[in-house]
């Protein structure tokens, strides 16, 4: 979810009185379940580039993002990463590895200053056992992630570099939101992050952005990307 549509948030340490869960997968919790969350959950802040959890960790918590954008990635060789997905405000991360009780196959890193609700594993399982609606919604989330992973495999295998860069820019715009002009992506766009999300080299990313700029599909201003023709960029993402 874009950051720009949320009011300023700070964890007040009282989940039973906090309105934020009502906008998330936790919105169907009962009063007693909210009180349980009140006792066990806590708020935590991460600066940009801070690691929330690492590949190989045995996760003891799930993380509900209150604000910020997080990249979930698989580290590769020579410092390279493959970004599996982006997660933003209201998204739950880490729950897959908690459910399977396996080590985490991915690393989660804050791409912007990020605030999360930390929910211990034992509390998460208690809520799942007591609330059938929550359990169904978690299953639905898992199903959507499988569908998204299948589409991503198709995109990486068959789409052109231009289409993947366009698709990745639009994904970043969805999670960062836009500045007041309605065209400038609110968060900084780093070439390395864009390349890892699109599954291409940094050199290819730079060349593609230059081509997009010459074609009028994007404008570049320091670390910000402006999308004056979002519909045309979406057509590139869909059709090339």
N, C-alpha and C positions, 0 to 999 in steps of 0.2 A: 504494500500500500504506500502511496506517496507520503512523504513526511509533511508536506505542506498543508495537508487537510486535517492535521491534528493540533490541538491546543498545546501549549507548553506543559510538559509532564515531569513531575518528580515523584518518586516513590514516597508515599506518606507512611509506609510501614503498617498500614491497616487495610488489608484486602477487603474486609467486610464493609468498609466505607468507601472503597475506591470504585469509581465508575468505569475504569479502563477495562476490567474483565468482561463487562457487558458488551463490549465491541469486538470480542474475540471468541475463540472456540470454547471459552469457559462461561459463556453467557447463560447457560442453562443450569449452572450450579444452584443448589438449594441454599437456604440461609445457613444451615448447619455445615454444608460443604464449604461455603465461603468462610465460615469461622475456622474450619480446619486449615484452609489455605492461609488464613490470617496468621495462624500459629507457626506454619512451617516455611512459607515463602519469604523471600527477601529481594531487595532491589540491588542492582549492581551496575556501575558505569564502566565503559571501556572506551579508551581513546582510539583514534584511527590507527590501524595496523596492529592493535592489541588482539591477542589470540584468546578466544572464548573457550574453545576446546581443540584438542590436537588429534590427528590421526594416531591410532594406537591407544588412546585413552579408554579406560573403562568408565563410562559416564555415570555419575551419581546424581545428576540433575538434568532436567529439561529446562529450556530457556524460552520465555515468551518475550518477544521484542516489543518494547514500549516505544522506542524511537531509534532511528538510525537504519543503516543498511549493512548487511552482513553477507560476505561471500563464503559459500560452502565449497571447498575445493579438495582436490586430491593432489598432494605434492608430487612433483616429478623430479627428474634429474636436472642438475646444474641450476637449481633455484627456480625452475619453471613449475607452473601449476596448471591444472585443468580445473576451471571453475565449473562445478556441477550445477549450481543454481545460485540465484540471489534471493535473499530473504529480507523482508522489511517489517515495518510496524504492523503488529498484530499477528505476525507469523510465529509458529512454534518450531524450534530447532532442537536437534539432539534426541528427539523422542523415538526415532527409528532404532537407534542403537540401544536406548534404554529398554524398548520393547523386546528386542531380540536378545538383550543381555550379552551381546558380543562387543568386542572392542570397536571403537569408532573407525570406520574406513575413511573418514573425511576430517578436514580441519576447518573450523569456523573462525573467520577473522573479520573484525570490524572495519568497514570501508569508510565509515564516518564516525564521529563520536556517537556512541550507542548506549542506550539504557535498556536493561532487560530485567524481567522478573525471573528469579531463580527458584524453581520448584523442585524440591528433593524427590528422588526416585520413589521412595516409600509413599510420599504424599500423592504423587501422580498415580501410582497404582491403586491407592485407596479411593481416589476420585473415580477412576475407571470402573472399579468394582461396584461402587455405590450409585453411579449415574450412567444409565444405559444410553441416554441421549449423547453424552460426551463420548462414550465408547464408539457409538455409531459415527459421530463426526470425525473422530480420529481415524477410523477405518476409511472414511470417505477421503480424508486428507492423504492417506497412504495410497489409495487408488489413483488420485489425481497426480501424485508424484510419480507413480509408475507410468501413467500416460504421458506426462511431461518428459520423463526420461526416454521413453520410446520415440517421441517426436524429436528430442534432441539428438538421439542417435541417427535418425533419418537426416536431420539438418546437417550434422557434421559429415555424414557420408556422401550426401548428394547435392547439397546447395553450394553455390559458388562462394568465393571469399567475399564478394560484394554483398551478397544476400545475408551472409552470416554477420558481417559487420553492421549492416543496417538493422538486422534483427536484434543484435546485442545493444546497439544504441537505443532502440525503442524499449528494450527491457530495462535499461538503466533509467530511462525517462520515467517509466512506470514506478520504479522504486524510489527514485529521488524526488519526483515531482518537478514542477517548473517554477521558475522565478516569476515575478509579477507580470513580466511581459508576455507570459504564456508560451514562450518559445525556447528560452534558455533553460537547459537542464539544471536543476537546482544544485546538485552535487558536483564536485570536481570529477572530471573524466580523465583518468590516467591511461595512457596508451597501453601500458603493461596489463592493467586490469581488463581493458577492452579486448586486447589480443587473447588473453587467457579465457575470457568468456566466449569469444568467437571460435577459439580453437585454431588460431592462425599465428604466424610470427609477428613480432612487433614491426618489422620492416614492411610486411604486407599491410598491416594496419595503418601505418603512416602513409603509404602510397594510396590506399583506398580512401582515407580521409581527405587526402589532397584531391583525388578525383571527385569525391562528393562535393568538396568546396568549389571546385571549378564548375561543376554542374549546377551549383546553387542549391544542392540538397541540404548542406550544412554550412554553418559559419563557425569559425574557431576563434575563441578569445581566451588566450592564456590556457588555463586548465578547464575552461567551460566550453561546451558545445551547444550551438544554437540550431534548432530545427525549424527553419522557416517554412519548409514544405513537408510536414510530417506525413501527409497522405501519400505523397510521391515516394518518400523513403519507405513507407510501409509496402508500397507496390514493388519496390526493389527487393525487400525482404521476402515477399510472397512469391514473386514470379521469376527470380533469377537463380 
